[in-house]
Amino acid sequence: MKILLIGGAGFIGSHTALRLLREGHEPVVLDSLDPQIHGTDLGTSATFGLLSGRVPVICGDTRDRGAVERVVRDVEAIYYFPAGTGTGQSMYQIERYTDINARGAAVFGEILGEHKAHIRKVIVSSTRAIYGEGAATCPEHGRVYPDSRKLTDLEAGVFETKCPICGASVEAAASLESDPARPSSIYGITKLAQEQIVSNVCQSHGIPAVVFRYQNVYGPGQSLNNAYTGILSIFTQLLLAGREINLFEDSLPSRDFVFIDDLVEYNFRALSLASEGLEVFNLGSGVRSTLVDLVEALAAALGVELKYFISGQFRVGDIRHAAADLTRLTAGLGAHEFLSLRDGVKQFTDWVGRPGEQVTEANRRFDHSLNEMAAAGLLRSSRK
Ligand SMILES: NC(=O)c1ccc[n+]([C@@H]2O[C@H](COP(=O)([O-])OP(=O)(O)OC[C@H]3O[C@@H](n4cnc5c(N)ncnc54)[C@H](O)[C@@H]3O)[C@@H](O)[C@H]2O)c1
């Protein structure tokens, strides 16, 4: 099949494009080549480099009707990846995130509707951020959906979510696709709008579609330029610079880290899913790891001394815990053995290597990103 990947020059898109190529398909990429992700010199973009000479990359924006129309015309399937992806940054660049994520989907949706006749599948990259704090188990009330954490609680050093009915302590639970969408960041809100716009267009026109709600994806090729997202890249640059790592909150927020090849496996399987309707899947590894687990794995893989401190700082809009329930994924798209965090981190750090000067530059950009958040009043400290 001739397959279009919009936003396909990024981390997930480029790996997916190469997999499609290996499987005998004909991928083509439309991407705005955003300098925040690819750097100002495209020669330094790892993912653009991966595609060079193998997959055609057309520079264009998903909000540009003409650019999208020109590439959609003769393709049979589309992967939709373009997004502003920094949760923290989205909290003060609200217009920019809404424009890329939501209006971009609107422009794409209108064109998709006009081209329904030859599109056999649309695969959309959504996120677990649409669940916000997600689900939890209360000893008295069972499965509950905690509210976004209150500033007053966070400032008092109370980081865990609470039962919305009785206020008791709760145990985080893995997210189900049927859980309510209650995003707590502008990123999550605009990605939900993106998911819903594209899903609605596909359903309205009878285009088979798959929505993936990805957890934290990592691995070789993830941007080392983007200081606003990508916790593995950021921590790695700090460790390589010999710096002490500032672990937010009480160091115990947790995430579900999924290795890029595992995610690409499912992106690929989705293409041949027999369903004619809309299918929604969570996609993570199903395993929750804390910030401490992550920095320990990174320092061990890099062979550097681990120095960290627990600052009690927090970013407004961040959620506390995340993990995917994979029951629906494995029932619909088959089982798969996921790489462990330790093995995946090793592959990632081997790929990063010791990039010398880039480390200093990356550290400078990261400090700048934190200063931006602090200036916007969105990086705060607990009093504990
Ligand atoms: N990486 C993760 O951990 C993760 C987790 C959940 C969801 N996602 C979603 O997966 C998708 C891909 O993420 P990624 O990690 O590959 O990000 P990425 O930043 O590496 O790639 C995004 C790509 O989209 C391009 N892009 C940005 N704005 C565009 C626009 N207006 N028009 C065309 N192209 C544009 C960028 O240049 C980049 O190449 C995103 O939609 C993201 O929200 C990613």
The ligand as a Gaussian input file, in Angstrom:
#p B3LYP/6-31G(d) Opt

LIG

0 1
 N        6.452000       9.920000      22.496000
 C        5.545000       9.675000      23.425000
 O        5.880000       9.278000      24.547000
 C        4.082000       9.849000      23.111000
 C        3.155000       9.487000      24.113000
 C        1.807000       9.647000      23.857000
 C        1.384000      10.130000      22.633000
 N        2.303000      10.478000      21.696000
 C        1.791000      11.010000      20.426000
 O        2.434000      10.367000      19.355000
 C        2.619000      11.287000      18.279000
 C        4.065000      11.260000      17.819000
 O        4.892000      11.561000      18.928000
 P        6.469000      11.561000      18.817000
 O        7.004000      11.137000      20.123000
 O        6.896000      10.867000      17.588000
 O        6.735000      13.110000      18.699000
 P        7.810000      13.901000      17.821000
 O        7.798000      15.278000      18.357000
 O        9.098000      13.163000      17.760000
 O        7.164000      13.872000      16.368000
 C        6.114000      14.699000      15.975000
 C        6.357000      15.081000      14.540000
 O        5.262000      15.881000      14.112000
 C        5.807000      16.989000      13.380000
 N        4.858000      18.091000      13.474000
 C        4.618000      18.893000      14.551000
 N        3.679000      19.783000      14.230000
 C        3.317000      19.536000      12.951000
 C        2.391000      20.141000      12.065000
 N        1.658000      21.182000      12.442000
 N        2.262000      19.629000      10.816000
 C        3.035000      18.569000      10.416000
 N        3.928000      17.986000      11.213000
 C        4.069000      18.458000      12.468000
 C        7.130000      17.289000      14.032000
 O        8.015000      17.999000      13.158000
 C        7.628000      15.895000      14.347000
 O        8.404000      15.378000      13.284000
 C        2.150000      12.645000      18.785000
 O        0.850000      12.851000      18.301000
 C        2.126000      12.490000      20.284000
 O        1.151000      13.308000      20.873000
 C        3.636000      10.354000      21.901000

